[in-house]
Amino acid sequence: MRSTVRLRILITCGVLVAAGVGGWQLLPSDEVRTDPIAVGTTDEVTSLDPAGAYDAGSWAMYSNVFQSLLTFKAGFTTPVPDAAESCRFVGTKLTTYECTLRDDLTFANGRKITGEDVRYSFERMLAIKTDVGPQPLFPTLKQVVAEGQKVTFQLSGRDATFPLKLATGAGSIVDHTTYPAKALRQGNAVDGSGPYVLTAYEPGVSATLEPNPRYKGAITKPGKPIVVKYYKESEELADAWKKKDVDVTHRQMPPAFLNALNEETRSGTKITEAASAEIRNLNFNVRAGTPMAKKAVRQAVAAVIDRPAITTGPYQSTVEPLYSLIPQGFVGHSTAFYDVYPEPDVAKAKKLLKAANIDTPVRFTLGHRKDATYAAEAAELKKQLEATGLFKVDVKSVIWTEFQKEYAQGKFDAYTVGWLPDFPDSDSFTAPLVGTDNTLHNDFSSATIDSLIASTQQYSDRARATGDFKEIQAEVAKDVPLVPLWQKKDYVLSNEEVAGSQYLSDGTGVWRLWELSWI
């Protein structure tokens, strides 16, 4: 899930991390705690197989139990070698990328990792091509060749962002002897080489992680035992925090709970708040025969949405209105939707629908993940749209694992989904969300946008892509395959006995569980 975006807190964290570790080691302690640190989250794991998921909860797990050739260190946006010894583009065309794998790596099961495992991992991911898999991230990947410890990636076009994509959960390396070539691995076993070993797992309930003694890579500080506890809804996570069932929480606490913590100092609670790259969009299913297949309907919806009412209502100002595909802090950010739809305008929506000879009210389904906050958001959207007299909205609430599958299958006319960037680059908001065969599975395709996306990927100096990124956003505001709603702040809560919680997340979707320790 990712220098364009910068968390304010990380400017300090990047400088203090080395000193901070040393300081903790000097703290006096009567005994060393060995019990696991409990981390609570509402981000469920869709699949333990990296070929089977493209969501925050799954990738958070992958960054701890698997290795990629490259990785991101906290506070930095240039990837560094992890499983690789070195990586580089060959020549200046940006179409051939070569990595040399470390020669001292083994999976947690003891088998030596070779270039063949890397080739296999990518080829099976592309071949399996699940509805909710990460294959949309690699539209330019044409061929992977392994020769001993050397792995060469051949691309169909220039892609300066390719190294960034290798550093994501989509680049997780699996054991080719234990993962089937044409199907997802079943069961709860994981054969990876990351900093942790998954020792116990109950889907949707908990995951127990122990430090991997065989790990060798970019992380130099061994982690502590961790138990991740999963909660279906944000209110359940808040209740677990109040009962002290968890030591750390991250994604998603209820807005009312967060505001209460911000307004009064709670003894024994440490709060990390930082600007985040997480966004949320109202996405449209544009398949033929659906109400949203008609551009005028999508434009009319965009014309009447009142973002401040959403951000101050259901979210109680814990999120900020977003008027563009690319959020603030990233290269090419604009206000494309504000430029076209500056204020809710019912008259404009009526005019759009009338000009397209569309009968009103337009009836459509609106899907969302089952959660009290998301339900309140959907209710607000329904209220705004139906108050115009132009729409009739049927809201559907579905648990996360099923919700992903259903929107991918076109079960909803519109649906709200949050998005964390996969890597620190604006490309992470364009190709996966509005490119042809995008991860939203909404059947949207635009030759103009695809051409602009390809143009942005040719520049090693990412600032040179600014103009193209702004053009993409202008096209999105015109075609409206989605409507940006908000950009989110990031919150991590921990009790006073846990150190390192400020490094857990930097808004990119990477979960640095190894940074947590007992004081």
Secondary structure, 3 states (H helix, E strand, C coil): CCCCCCCHHHHHHHHHHHHHHHHHHHCCCCCCCCCCEEEEECCCCCCCCHHHCCCHHHHHHHHHHCCCCEECCCCCCCCEECCEEEEEECCCCCCEEEEEECCCCECCCCCECCHHHHHHHHHHHHHHCCCCCCHHHCCCEEEEEEECCEEEEEECCCCCCHHHHHCCHHHCCCCCCCCCCCCCCCCCCCCCCCCEEEEEEECCCEEEEEECCCCCCCCCCCCCCEEEEECCCHHHHHHHHHCCCCCEEECCCCHHHHHHHHHCCCCCEEEEEEEEEEEEEEEECCCCCCHHHCHHHHHHHHHHCCHHHHHHCCCCCCEEECCCCCCCCCCCCCCHHHHHCCCCCHHHHHHHHHHCCCCCCEEEEEEEECCHHHHHHHHHHHHHHHHCCCEEEEEEEECHHHHHHHHHCCCCCEEEEEECCCCCCCHHHHHHHHCCCCCCCCCCCCHHHHHHHHHHCCCCCHHHHHHHHHHHHHHHHHHCCEEEEEEEEEEEEEECCEECHHHCCCCCCCCCHHHCEEC
